[in-house]
Amino acid sequence: MKSVTLLIAEELGVREAQVAAAVELLDGGATVPFIARYRKEATGLLDDAQLRTLEERLGYLRELQDRRKAILDSIGSQDKLTPELAAAIAAADTKARLEDIYLPYRPKRRTKAQAAREAGLGPLAEALLADPSRAPETVARAYVSPAKGVPGIDEALEGARNILIEQFAEDADLVGRLREDFWRGGSAVSKVCRGKKEAGAKFADYFDWNERLERMPSHRILALFRGEKEEILSIELAAEGEDMPAGQPGPFELAICRRHGVSDRGRPGDRWLLETVRAAWRTKIRPGIKADLRTRLFERAETEAVKVFAGNLKDLLLAAPAGGRATMGLDPGYRNGVKVAVVDATGKVLAVETTYPHEPQRRWAETVQVLGRLCRQHKVELLAIGNGTASRETDKLAAEILAAQPDLKMAKIMVSEAGASVYSASEIASRELPGLDVSHRGAVSIARRLQDPLAELVKIDPKSIGVGQYQHDVGEAKLSKSLSAVVEDAVNAVGVDVNTASPSLLAQVSGLSTTVAGKIVAHRDANGPFRTRAGLKKVAGLGAKTFELAAGFLRIQGGEDPLDSSGVHPESYPVVRRFLAATKSDIRVLIGNETVLKGLSPAAFADERFGIPTVRDIIAELEKPGRDPRPAFKTATFQEGVEKIGDLKPGMQLEGVVTNVAAFGAFVDIGVHQDGLVHISAMARKRIASPAEVVKTGDVVRVLVLSVDPARKRIGLSMRLDDPVDRAAAPAGQRPGARPDPRHREPKPAPGAQPGGALADALRRAAETHRRR
């Protein structure tokens, strides 16, 4: 049996020694960001993506090993463990295969087959299977025994049949093969439940749906299961030949026959055996296979949905920050007013206000005057406008404020407010903004997330940010684990200023727990800013191991040692000192001096502790110390006069922001309170496997309006600006004469995100019928 490290190495396409080193580091408490960045020599340059896959597979294979041991112990305690069985268990490479093998030996409630064996009918079952040339009734007569609970021939034959049915259903190789055959040839068939057409209109595309199992995309699987859960749809898994008439065995029954030597040659026992095979398939094997395949469908869909969510979350967290500039956050609303918060360059709240420029109060001029005065008083540079209800009206308000204060040279930006209300009512917000009303905390969050999306969004449960695909339908544990890894990787890729970071942000740094993060902030508040990284060792509870894992990701700006503001780990400072000695330079002169640094040979400074990859990373970091991997900040400009879906016309070219990326396309906010869909088939000239190849959440893109359907709130968009347009404004994706592309045929799945949001509505409808390329 291959070792766990060898199996993972083969899957990743790397050497086993690399995997073994990574496993040792993970078992020793090291984090993936730390290993990926500071232990490259040990792992042979495994990157963070490889390490995350390794970590996941390591957990799965160790669980498999534990289960394998438990099964061996169980079968061994029954004195049924043979060398052949032990070898089969050792060779099982999935949990499903392991459970198939274990099924005949699994302790279970007393079955009809067990009762039949206890009644002495085991030899009868064996005899009937081995020699069909004898009439079953004749053979069974010898096993009639009222004393054993077998009063007649019929009961004896029924007991023998139960034994054979269980025997066939517990044949691991047979069931495994039948399961794969059903998977490859089977389909999911959905029908609307009686009387549910009107109530389940959002599932209309699935009222009469049939699709091959192995081809179903994740969002469609989850949509079907959602419809079934809401009792709108009934779902069946079906395969050709699974349900043939009596006397005409289908391919699945024939496979059972071949496996156990059953055939119809006109012998007295053949018909009885064929009926037994039919009963085994219909009552035991087929139901089990269908249950297993439903689980497989869900697990596959869940894995893909989690992957989509994780990718979108990463892009959102690593979106371009506007930086440390005084910002006014506007949380739009009608009757309850526009909530306003002004924060300084560090995110500190300077002022809050509630204004009523819109219906029903319409105090527009007063609002322009009040907010203009706040902007001037606090030297505001940016206006962050939440993209929810009344956002376009509030955007107009912001434009008038800018026009009234031209010397301030302010800019207005539309910001996603997803999750702001969740943050407002959270315990974190209560601790951060104790004196602030809940209604104003959302405006603070909107302002801060423009300044630094990463620092603000880590305070919100990722599932509330609204960039997922059916996140409410997938397993909580799996989703949370994946999203936590994304947050950890994003935070550590950017680095954290230890003197300004919130406890929530610090808690995501490699090696730091929530408790230690709180102690760092408490120490900072009590003793002033940290002047060196070494000063972190004075924090209670921050030991040597924690310091090793965290120090390289923590930044100290303007401290005593310029290296403390870089991504160079303190353990590598001796290497930098060798640079200084070789160049006869001062650290403040060397940092940022690309000419001198490019002249250094990594090989000349490598040693047993620090290899060439680490030295190369140190040089790169010194060239641009503390460099931010996030892109430069830019914003989309929504077109004036296009403020609601009714203002859209096919043929318009508009600028927008990608709000979410799903498996079938990308949703784009073009400023009309309803995201439009760019289907995967309209994203590029060439075939692409995933929308993520072209766009990511937060990207500013230019799109062409293909079609508009205000009644159903559908907007069809294309990123190919010279695509033909249906000027008659047919419903999105239904241009006359267009032929669907069978490679990307997508129906309109049920809701997959938060109710009422643009993403939720788009996912209710999902992708449109595709246009010919």
LINSULTA-V268495 format. One record per helix or strand of 3 or more residues. SS is the DSSP state (alpha for helix, beta for strand). FROM is the first residue (numbers start at 1). TO is the last residue. If there is no record, write none. Layout:
ss/from/to
SS/FROM/TO
SS/FROM/TO
This chain:
ss/from/to
alpha/4/12
alpha/16/27
alpha/32/38
alpha/40/43
alpha/48/77
alpha/83/91
alpha/95/105
alpha/112/118
alpha/122/130
alpha/136/141
alpha/146/148
alpha/153/169
alpha/172/185
beta/186/192
alpha/201/206
beta/208/212
alpha/213/215
alpha/218/229
beta/233/239
alpha/251/260
alpha/270/317
beta/327/331
beta/338/343
beta/349/355
alpha/364/377
beta/382/386
alpha/391/404
alpha/406/408
beta/411/415
alpha/420/424
alpha/427/432
alpha/438/451
alpha/453/457
alpha/462/464
alpha/471/473
alpha/476/494
alpha/503/506
alpha/514/527
alpha/533/538
alpha/544/553
alpha/562/565
alpha/570/583
alpha/587/590
alpha/594/598
alpha/602/605
alpha/612/623
alpha/645/647
beta/653/662
beta/665/669
beta/676/679
alpha/680/682
alpha/691/693
beta/700/709
alpha/710/712
beta/714/718
alpha/742/744
alpha/758/765
